Amino acid sequence: MKIPFQARVLAVLGVAAVLVVAPATAAFAHVAKSFGPVHIEMGFGDEPTYAGQSNSVFLGIERNGKPVTDLTDTLKVTVSYGQVHVDLPVVPNFEVGGDGTPGDYRAWFVPSQPGRYTFHVFGTVDGTKVDWTATSSPSTFDAVQDPNSASFPKVTAPTNQQLSDLIAAQTGRLQAAAADARSAADTARTVGLIGVVLGAIGIIAAIGALMRARKRA
């Protein structure tokens, strides 16, 4: 059976649309959740995400299908990595009637280490309570990557952790060297004092001998 020309054109356009849309969707790995009339999309503001580069927690906030543009300080984000965490303010990344996308809010920070991060958003949006936690995973948002994995040409610059370990090791060596120097200085002072005492004894002995010689004369 011969396929009509219009059907072939539509099929080609459909495949092209899939190829165009699929990469865009994969490039922004975010997770979404609704709290009553409030819908929030969350993830890293820039993905792929690399350690040592400025980034943000992205929050796309809507209420009843419309972007929220008047959020104040009622919403906050806690970013956790391992056993450490930091509380961050949520600020708009747009100007009403100006640049940016309405409803785009950010909590800015610099992820310093590669690995999985956890975002906890909490507070209220127009009186609606929000309390939500999500961690980097294939089904949520990107983990932070080592920048060397994508660098070109490849460099051998140490990571932040390697620099920290090197500084700690050098600090220990410097402290040990300082202790040795103090010990050597103390030893030198002791030897100097002994020399002064022996010299004084020698002078006294010489004076005594001289006086005895004069008496015999």
C-alpha positions as a printed Julia matrix, in Angstrom:
217×3 Matrix{Float64}:
   0.0    0.0    0.0
   1.34   3.4   -0.96
   1.56   5.91   1.92
   0.14   9.33   0.97
   2.66  12.17   0.66
   1.0   14.21   3.42
   1.26  11.27   5.84
   4.96  10.85   5.1
   5.54  14.58   5.74
   3.68  14.42   9.05
   5.69  11.37  10.13
   8.98  13.1    9.33
   7.91  16.22  11.21
   6.86  14.1   14.19
  10.25  12.39  14.39
  12.02  15.74  14.07
   9.94  17.17  16.89
  10.86  14.24  19.14
  14.57  14.68  18.35
  14.36  18.39  19.12
  12.35  18.11  22.33
  14.09  15.05  23.86
  17.55  16.63  24.32
  15.99  19.77  25.84
  14.07  17.69  28.35
  17.13  15.62  29.29
  19.24  18.76  29.72
  17.09  20.07  32.59
  16.64  17.28  35.12
  14.19  18.73  37.62
  11.59  17.23  39.92
   8.1   18.63  40.53
   5.48  18.46  43.25
   2.13  20.09  44.01
   0.9   21.44  47.33
  -2.78  22.09  46.79
  -3.0   24.95  44.27
   0.79  25.53  44.43
   3.02  23.69  41.97
   6.81  23.76  42.37
   9.55  22.51  40.06
  12.95  22.08  41.72
  16.52  21.3   40.66
  19.86  22.91  39.95
  19.62  26.2   38.08
  22.43  25.2   35.69
  22.92  21.62  34.54
  25.27  19.82  34.08
  26.48  21.03  37.46
  30.2   21.27  38.21
  31.99  21.7   41.54
  33.53  25.1   42.17
  31.17  26.95  39.81
  28.39  29.31  40.89
  24.97  27.68  40.72
  21.6   27.79  42.44
  18.6   25.85  43.63
  15.99  26.52  40.95
  12.36  26.84  42.06
   9.71  27.31  39.39
   6.61  28.31  41.36
   3.02  28.47  40.07
  -0.33  28.91  41.79
  -3.48  27.75  40.01
  -1.45  27.39  36.82
  -0.08  30.95  36.89
   3.47  32.04  37.83
   3.87  33.41  41.34
   5.49  36.83  41.04
   4.98  38.32  44.52
   6.71  35.78  46.78
   8.36  37.44  49.76
  10.62  35.82  52.37
   8.09  33.13  53.36
  10.01  30.37  51.57
  13.53  29.1   52.3
  15.84  26.33  51.13
  18.32  24.16  53.04
  21.11  22.61  50.94
  22.77  19.52  52.45
  25.91  17.62  51.49
  26.77  14.66  53.71
  26.57  15.86  57.31
  26.82  19.58  56.56
  24.07  21.96  55.49
  23.35  25.64  54.89
  20.12  27.66  54.93
  19.66  29.94  51.9
  17.2   32.73  51.09
  14.92  32.37  48.06
  15.03  35.36  45.71
  13.35  36.13  42.35
  15.4   35.62  39.2
  13.18  37.92  37.15
  11.74  41.4   37.02
   7.99  41.8   36.73
   7.41  43.18  33.25
  11.15  42.99  32.54
  13.91  40.41  32.11
  13.66  36.8   33.26
  10.86  34.27  33.46
   8.05  35.01  35.94
   7.9   32.4   38.7
  11.64  31.65  38.47
  13.1   31.8   41.99
  16.65  30.9   43.05
  18.72  30.11  46.15
  22.28  30.92  45.07
  25.4   29.04  46.22
  28.62  27.44  44.93
  28.72  23.62  45.26
  32.33  23.05  46.32
  32.43  19.24  46.16
  31.25  16.7   43.56
  28.55  14.27  44.62
  24.9   14.13  45.64
  23.16  17.15  47.15
  19.86  17.36  49.02
  17.43  20.29  48.75
  14.81  20.96  51.42
  12.32  23.7   50.55
  10.0   24.81  53.34
   7.69  27.65  54.34
   4.55  29.01  52.68
   3.47  30.3   49.28
   0.48  32.64  49.53
  -0.5   30.91  52.77
  -0.08  27.35  51.39
   2.34  25.28  53.46
   5.31  23.78  51.61
   7.68  21.16  53.07
   9.59  19.05  50.55
  12.95  17.27  50.39
  14.65  15.77  47.33
  18.15  14.38  46.71
  20.23  14.13  43.54
  19.36  10.97  41.61
  18.57   9.84  38.05
  14.87  10.53  38.69
  15.24  13.96  40.36
  18.07  16.36  39.52
  21.76  16.14  38.65
  24.56  15.28  41.06
  27.5   17.69  41.05
  30.34  16.57  38.79
  34.1   16.98  39.0
  34.97  19.74  36.48
  38.0   17.74  35.31
  35.59  15.19  33.83
  34.5   17.74  31.22
  37.6   19.92  30.92
  39.55  20.26  27.68
  42.45  20.14  27.37
  42.78  17.97  30.43
  44.58  19.54  33.36
  46.07  18.06  36.47
  44.94  20.8   38.82
  44.16  19.39  42.3
  40.59  19.27  43.53
  39.42  21.33  46.5
  39.68  18.25  48.72
  43.21  17.52  47.52
  44.2   21.13  48.22
  42.67  20.9   51.68
  44.58  17.68  52.42
  47.83  19.23  51.11
  47.37  22.33  53.27
  46.68  20.17  56.32
  49.8   18.08  55.66
  51.99  21.14  55.1
  50.58  22.78  58.23
  51.57  19.7   60.25
  55.09  19.79  58.81
  55.43  23.51  59.54
  54.28  23.02  63.12
  56.78  20.19  63.58
  59.56  22.31  62.06
  58.66  25.21  64.35
  58.78  22.88  67.36
  62.2   21.59  66.24
  63.42  25.16  65.79
  62.24  26.1   69.28
  63.95  23.02  70.68
  67.17  23.84  68.8
  67.04  27.43  70.04
  66.54  26.23  73.62
  69.52  23.87  73.22
  71.67  26.66  71.78
  70.79  28.95  74.69
  71.63  26.18  77.16
  75.0   25.51  75.5
  75.69  29.26  75.46
  74.97  29.56  79.17
  77.22  26.6   79.92
  79.98  28.24  77.9
  79.6   31.51  79.81
  79.72  29.68  83.15
  82.81  27.69  82.13
  84.46  30.85  80.89
  83.75  32.62  84.18
  85.17  29.67  86.11
  88.29  29.76  83.93
  88.76  33.48  84.55
  88.33  33.03  88.31
  90.85  30.16  88.3
  93.33  32.26  86.34
  92.97  35.19  88.73
  93.46  32.85  91.7
  96.6   31.38  90.16
  97.96  34.84  89.44
  97.35  35.98  93.01
  99.06  32.87  94.43
 102.05  33.46  92.16
 102.41  37.04  93.41
 102.29  35.89  97.04
 105.09  33.39  96.46
 107.11  36.09  94.78
